[in-house]
Amino acid sequence: MTRQKQGYLQIYTGNGKCKTTASLGLTLRALGAGWRVYFGQFMKDGECCAIKAITERFPEITYAHYGQMGFMRKGHPRMGDAELAQAGLAEALSALKSGQYDLVVLDELNVTLFMELVSLEDVLALITSRPAHTELVLTGRYAHAEIIELADLVTEMTEIKHYFNQGVRARVGIEK
């Protein structure tokens, strides 16, 4: 494995589908290059086929989830949501600062910040603590303008048409 000299900050945001899927694809590519990967998920419970696959088949990935599924209104977290998110951010910061990972993915961190479960200051502190060789990926809708400004790559997923609007629920193997 060749460690990269310069890692970058990538943001996958927008209302379209596949932000998590894109970060999982990048994770697979990094594994193929022999990289060490930390994949942390906020506001999700870890119960989806893709997460099952990476945790069962790729023991070299460090996976953690910090949250629970379900509807939440901004500024009105459910009991325990803020505590899970803040503990997750602290754990992710520790993993990032350790320098042992070549790729750190923090899935749905943008939404976690938007929902006011963590502070902008704490997320900015995490970003600025990134070791030079580590690629950092933040996903989720509503990426904050200051984070977009700091990023080296920002991809906005735009929904043009989605079968959910026709009543199709999330499907195993596709969305979950």
C-alpha positions as CSV (number, residue, x, y, z in Angstrom):
1,M,0.0,0.0,0.0
2,T,1.2,3.4,-0.9
3,R,0.0,6.1,1.5
4,Q,-1.1,9.3,-0.4
5,K,0.9,12.4,0.3
6,Q,-2.1,14.8,0.2
7,G,-5.7,14.0,1.2
8,Y,-8.6,16.2,0.4
9,L,-12.0,17.2,1.8
10,Q,-14.9,15.9,-0.3
11,I,-18.5,16.8,0.2
12,Y,-21.4,14.9,-1.3
13,T,-24.6,16.9,-0.8
14,G,-27.9,17.8,-2.4
15,N,-31.5,16.5,-2.5
16,G,-30.8,13.7,-5.0
17,K,-30.2,10.1,-4.2
18,C,-26.9,8.3,-3.8
19,K,-24.7,10.4,-1.5
20,T,-24.1,7.4,0.7
21,T,-23.8,5.1,-2.3
22,A,-21.1,7.3,-3.7
23,S,-19.1,7.3,-0.5
24,L,-19.5,3.5,-0.3
25,G,-18.1,3.2,-3.9
26,L,-15.2,5.4,-2.9
27,T,-14.7,3.1,0.2
28,L,-14.5,0.1,-2.1
29,R,-12.0,1.8,-4.4
30,A,-9.9,2.7,-1.4
31,L,-9.9,-0.9,-0.1
32,G,-8.7,-2.0,-3.5
33,A,-5.8,0.3,-3.1
34,G,-4.9,-1.1,0.3
35,W,-6.1,1.9,2.2
36,R,-7.3,1.8,5.8
37,V,-10.9,3.1,6.0
38,Y,-13.1,4.5,8.8
39,F,-16.8,4.7,7.9
40,G,-19.0,6.5,10.4
41,Q,-22.7,6.9,9.9
42,F,-24.8,9.6,11.7
43,M,-28.6,9.5,12.0
44,K,-28.7,5.9,10.7
45,D,-29.0,2.6,12.5
46,G,-26.5,0.6,10.4
47,E,-29.3,-1.7,9.2
48,C,-28.9,-1.7,5.4
49,C,-27.6,-4.2,3.0
50,A,-24.5,-2.2,2.0
51,I,-23.4,-1.8,5.6
52,K,-24.1,-5.5,6.3
53,A,-21.8,-6.3,3.3
54,I,-18.9,-4.1,4.3
55,T,-19.0,-5.1,8.0
56,E,-19.2,-8.8,7.2
57,R,-16.9,-9.0,4.2
58,F,-14.3,-6.3,4.9
59,P,-13.0,-6.6,8.4
60,E,-10.3,-4.0,7.5
61,I,-13.0,-1.3,7.5
62,T,-13.7,0.3,10.9
63,Y,-17.4,1.0,11.0
64,A,-19.5,2.8,13.5
65,H,-23.0,4.3,13.6
66,Y,-24.2,7.2,15.7
67,G,-27.9,7.5,15.6
68,Q,-31.2,6.0,14.8
69,M,-33.5,6.1,11.8
70,G,-36.8,8.1,11.7
71,F,-38.3,11.4,11.2
72,M,-36.9,14.4,13.1
73,R,-37.8,18.1,12.9
74,K,-35.0,20.6,13.0
75,G,-34.4,22.0,16.5
76,H,-36.6,19.2,18.0
77,P,-34.4,16.1,18.4
78,R,-35.7,12.9,19.8
79,M,-34.4,11.8,23.1
80,G,-30.8,10.7,22.8
81,D,-30.2,12.0,19.2
82,A,-28.0,14.9,20.2
83,E,-26.0,12.7,22.7
84,L,-25.4,10.0,20.1
85,A,-24.4,12.6,17.5
86,Q,-22.0,14.4,19.8
87,A,-20.4,11.1,21.0
88,G,-20.1,10.0,17.4
89,L,-18.4,13.2,16.4
90,A,-15.9,12.8,19.3
91,E,-15.2,9.2,18.3
92,A,-14.8,10.2,14.6
93,L,-12.5,13.1,15.6
94,S,-10.4,10.6,17.6
95,A,-10.2,8.2,14.6
96,L,-9.3,11.0,12.3
97,K,-6.6,12.5,14.5
98,S,-5.1,9.0,15.1
99,G,-3.6,9.2,11.6
100,Q,-4.2,5.5,11.1
101,Y,-6.9,5.9,8.4
102,D,-6.3,6.9,4.8
103,L,-10.0,7.5,4.2
104,V,-12.5,8.7,6.7
105,V,-16.2,8.9,5.6
106,L,-18.7,10.6,7.9
107,D,-22.0,9.8,6.3
108,E,-24.9,12.2,7.0
109,L,-22.8,14.5,9.0
110,N,-24.1,17.5,7.0
111,V,-27.7,16.6,8.0
112,T,-26.6,16.1,11.6
113,L,-25.2,19.6,11.6
114,F,-28.3,21.0,9.9
115,M,-30.5,19.4,12.5
116,E,-28.4,21.1,15.2
117,L,-27.3,17.9,16.8
118,V,-23.7,19.0,16.6
119,S,-22.2,22.5,16.4
120,L,-20.6,24.1,13.3
121,E,-17.5,24.9,15.5
122,D,-17.1,21.2,16.4
123,V,-17.4,20.1,12.7
124,L,-14.9,22.8,11.6
125,A,-12.5,21.6,14.4
126,L,-12.8,18.1,13.1
127,I,-12.1,19.2,9.5
128,T,-9.1,21.2,10.4
129,S,-7.6,18.3,12.5
130,R,-7.4,16.1,9.4
131,P,-3.9,14.7,8.9
132,A,-2.4,15.8,5.6
133,H,-2.5,12.2,4.1
134,T,-6.2,11.5,5.0
135,E,-9.0,11.9,2.6
136,L,-12.1,13.1,4.4
137,V,-15.6,12.7,3.0
138,L,-18.7,14.3,4.5
139,T,-22.1,13.3,3.1
140,G,-25.7,14.5,3.5
141,R,-28.1,17.1,2.4
142,Y,-27.8,20.7,3.5
143,A,-24.0,21.1,3.5
144,H,-23.1,24.2,5.4
145,A,-21.7,27.1,3.3
146,E,-18.5,27.3,5.5
147,I,-17.8,23.6,5.0
148,I,-18.4,23.9,1.2
149,E,-15.9,26.8,1.2
150,L,-13.3,24.7,2.9
151,A,-13.9,21.6,0.6
152,D,-11.6,20.6,-2.2
153,L,-14.4,18.8,-4.0
154,V,-18.2,19.3,-3.7
155,T,-20.7,17.2,-5.6
156,E,-24.3,18.1,-5.5
157,M,-26.7,15.3,-6.2
158,T,-29.8,16.8,-7.8
159,E,-33.1,15.0,-7.9
160,I,-34.7,15.3,-11.3
161,K,-37.2,12.5,-10.9
162,H,-37.7,9.9,-8.1
163,Y,-40.1,6.9,-7.9
164,F,-40.7,7.7,-4.2
165,N,-43.0,10.5,-5.4
166,Q,-45.1,7.8,-7.1
167,G,-45.5,5.9,-3.7
168,V,-42.6,3.5,-4.1
169,R,-41.0,2.9,-0.7
170,A,-37.3,2.2,0.0
171,R,-36.4,-1.2,-1.5
172,V,-34.0,-3.7,0.0
173,G,-30.9,-3.9,-2.1
174,I,-31.5,-0.6,-3.7
175,E,-32.2,2.1,-1.0
176,K,-31.7,0.0,2.1
